[in-house]
Amino acid sequence: MKKNIFFGLLISAVCIYFAFRGINFSDLGKSFASVNYFYIIPVVLIVLASHWLRCYRWGKIMETLVCYDQKTLFALGSIGFMAVGVLPARLGEFARPYLVKKRSGIKMSASMATIIVERVFDLLTLMLFMLIVIMRVTLPPEVERAGITMLSVSLTIFIVLIIMAVKRDSSINKIDSILRLLPQKIAAPLNRLAHSFIDGLQILPDIGKTLYVIFLSVVIWALLGLSAYVLFLGFGFDLSIFNGYAITVIIALGVMLPAAPGFIGTFHYACKIGLVAFGVSIADAVSYAILLHFFQMTPVVVLGLIMLPFQKISFPGIIQHQDNDDANGSIEQC
């Protein structure tokens, strides 16, 4: 874990260097001063709407395991997404599974499967937006190559997960036969993890629910792309809404790398690469990246911090309990 954190910090440091390399800080200050900050209001409102939908979508993915009302989903989701933003090396991804286990007794491996499913839907939706963007905007070659790679990876993972969910008994039997080759002390916990993980995939065989989650994913990323475009208006950039979606895709690909808390560095460098490719000056590109990062991250972090005391959870608790998959609590049925 320490190596992952160090590696993430190193990547962030390198990206920060390249994001600010060659910048004139006087021009950066002038860029900040020229922004029409009225547009921050709709940006924040759009970000909050997309966050509400993310929490709602997660609830739909979890319905085969447990049902929560939207108020509970919003509280747990806010803490979880806040943790992703403030903890390094994606350690915050364990927050939501830990909260679900603590509240309802669902094993972390089962609810972690819903997080993986969520991420796969995000990847597939992003690639859909990238295909649309490519028809209207010229992307940097390295971005297109990364997008094609991630499309191949996400499709492969999605197909494997569907097969595991549809052929549940067959998948479990194959996993069991492989684990029998291992010592009992190792095989037993892995067996429990595998069984509960497959339980967390059971939304996928339901075509109606899967299509609904895909629809929600499209709306979520459409809103995030819209927030990027609205901030273009604040800067007075002569760029279309398709450029806004292009920047959203580029940033999403960039923050897949392990990084320091809040995707610092990876977010900013990816955003700079995209905007400079679209003809924006370095100073404007960097100031835009700083403001977009701040106003997309801060509302979610603030909501998470507000909800945190009510769930009686700490960041050390998330990290210390990520390997404890014992069930407890009472399951809230749909």
N, C-alpha and C positions, 0 to 999 in steps of 0.2 A: 504493500500500500504506500509506504514512504517513497519507494522508487517511482510509483505512478504520480504521486504529488510533485516530486522533484522534476519529473519529466514534463508534467503539465506547466509548472512554473517556468521551466526553461523555454518551452515552446512560446508561452505568452511573452517572455522577455524578448525573444527573437522577433516576434511579430510586432511588438511595440516599437522596437528599433526600426523595422522596415516601414511601419506605418508613419513614423515621424521623420524618417530620413529625407533630407532635402527640403524640409519645410522652413519657411520664413515665419518666425513666430509673430512678427509684426503683422504680416498678412493674415495669420490665423486669428489674431485679436480683431482685426478689421472685419473678418468674415463673421465672427460671433456678433459683432456690433451691428452688422447689416441685416441680421435675421429678423423677420416679422414673427415675434413670439406669440402672436395671437393664435397661430396655427398649432401651437403645442396643445391647446385645449382639445381640439378634435382628435389629435394624435393619441392623447391619453385616454379619451373616451373609447376610441376604436380598440386600443390595447386592452382595456378593461372588458370590453364586449368579447373579444377573442379569448381572454382568460376565462370568463364565465362559461363560454362554450367548451373550452378545453376540459374544465371540471365536469360539465354535463356529459361530454363524450366519454370521459373516463368511467363515469357511472354506467353508461350503456355497455361498455366493454366488460365491466365487472358483474353485470346482472346474473350471469350463470353462477357466480360465487356468492354475492351478497348485494342487497339493495339498500341504498341510502337516499334520503331526501336531498334536494338540491342545496339546502342550507349546509348540511353536513358535508356533501361533496365539495362545496365551495371552500369550506374551512380546511378540510384535509388537503384538497388540491392546492390551495394557496400556500400552505406550509410546505408541501412537497415541491412545488415549482420555485418557491423562495429558496429552499435548500439546494436545489440544482444550481441556482444562481450564485449562492454565497459559499458553497463548499467546493473545494478543488476536485479535479479529476473525476467528475460525475458522481461523487459519493452521495450527493443529494438525491440520486435516483432511488436510494433505499428508504427515503423518508416516507413516501406514501405506503409502500408495503408494510413498513414497520407500524405506521399509524393504523392501518387496517387490521393487522394482527393484534395490536394492543386493544382496539375497540371491539372487534368482532370474532377474534379467534381464527381468522383465516391465515393459513401458513404463508410466510413471506414468499416462498417459491411460487405459490399459486398466484398471488397478487403481482409478483414480479413479472410473471408471464403476461399479465394485462398491460404492464408498462412496455414490454417488448413489442406486443401487438400494436400498441399505440404508436410507438416509434416507427414501426414498419408502415403503418398507414400514413404517417407524416412523410416518410421518405417517398412513398409511391405518389402522394399528392404533390410533393415538391417537384418530382420528375415530370408529372403531368403539366405543371405550370411551366417548367423549363422547356418542354416541347412546344407549348403555346408561345412562349417568349422568343424562342429561336426563329419562329416564323416572322416575327416583327422587329427583333433587335439582334444585332451582331454581338455575340458574347466573346470574351477572351478565350482562345483555344484551350488553355489549361482548365477553364471552368467547364467547357463542354466535355472535355475528357473525364474530368472528375464526376460530372453529372452522369455520363454514360456508365462509368464504373459503379456508381452508387445505385443506378437503376438496375443494373445486372445483379448486384448484391441483394438489394431489397426484394426484387422479384423472386430470387432464389430462396431467400429466407421465408417470404410469404408463402410460397408453394410448399416448402417443407413443413411450416407450421400448420397449414391447412391439412396436409396429409396426416400429420400427427394427431390433429383434432378429429378428423373424420374417421380415421382408422385407429381410434383410441386404444381398444383392446389389443390389436395387433402391435401397435407401437410400444405399449407397456410390456407385452410379452417379449419383444425383441430386446428392449432395454434390460429387462430382467435376466434374459439369457446371457447378455454381455456382462452384466454386473456379477453374475455367479462366478465368473472367472477371477474375481477379486476377493481378497480376504473379507470375512463377514463384517469386521469392524468398519471397513471402508464402504462395503457394498450396501449395508443397511441404511445409513443416512442418505446415500446417493439415490437409493431406490425410493425412499420417501420423497426426496426432492423432485425426482423425475415424475412420480405419480401426481403430486400436487401441481407441478408445473403444467402438465398436460391438462389437468382440470381447469387451469386458468385460461386455456385456449378455446374453451367450448363455445364461445360466441361465433367462431369462424364457420362451423357447419351451417349456421342459421343464415341463409342467403339474405333474408329481409333485413335482419339486424346489421349484417355486414355492409350492405348497400347503404343503410342509414348512417353508419359510422363513416363510410367513405364520403357521403354527402356533407356530414358535419366537418370532416377534415378539410374538404374543399372550401367551405365557408370560413373556417378558422384561418386558413392560409390566405384566402382572399382578403380578409380583414387586415392581416398583418402586412400584406403587400400594399393595401390601401393606405395604411398608416405611413409607410415609407414614401408613398407618392404625395400625401398631404404635406409631409415635411419638405418635399421638393418645392412646393408652393411657398412655404415659409422662406426658403432660400432664394426663390425666384429662378430656379433652374428651368431651362427650356427642355424639359424631358417629359415623356409621356408616361401614362400609368403602366405601360408595358415595361418601361425602365424601372419603375417601382417594384414590379414583380421580379424583374431580373436581379435587382439588388437584394431582394429578399431571398431568392434562391442562392445567390453567391454567398451571402452571409451565413445561411443555413449550412451550406457545404463547409464553410470555414470553421464554424463552431463545433463541427463534428470531431475536430482534433481535441485531445486532452489539453486543458488549459488551466490557468489560475482561476480563482473564484470570479464569477460573473462573465466568463468568456472574454476577460480583458485581453486585448492584444489580437486574438484571433478574429473577433468581431470587427475590430477597427481596421485591421489590415485587409480583410476580405472586402469590406465596404469601400475602402480606398481604391483597391484594385478595380472594382466594378465602376466606380464613378469616374476615375481617371480615364478608363477605357471609353467612357461615354462623353469625354471632352470637358469634364469638370476640372478646375484647377486643384492642385494639391491641397492648398490651404482650405478651400471650400469643401473638398472631399473629406478631409480630416475633421473639420469642425462639424460637418453633417454626421459623420460616423459617431463622434462623441455625443452629440445631442440625441441621435436616434437610439444609441445604446442606453443612454441615461433614462430616456422617457419610455422605452420599451421594458426596461428592467425594473426601474424604481417602483412603479405602481404595484407590481407583483410582489416585490420584496417587502414593501410596506404592509401590504395585506397579509402576507405570511407572518410578519412580526406581530401584527395585531392579533392574529388567530393563535399564535404559538402558546401563550400562557393558558388558554382555555383547554388545550389538549395535553398539558402537563408532559411535554417532551423537550428534550435538549439535543443539541447537535452531537455531544458525546454519546448520548443514548442511541442515536441513529447509527453511529459508527460501531459502537460496542455490541449492539444487538443484531447486526446484519447477518451474522452467522447462526443466530439462535432462531431455529425455525419451529419451535414447539408452539402448538396451538393453544390459545386461551381465549377467554371472553365468550360472548354469546353471538351467534350468527343471526344477522337480520335478513330474513328471507324476503324474496320478492312476492 
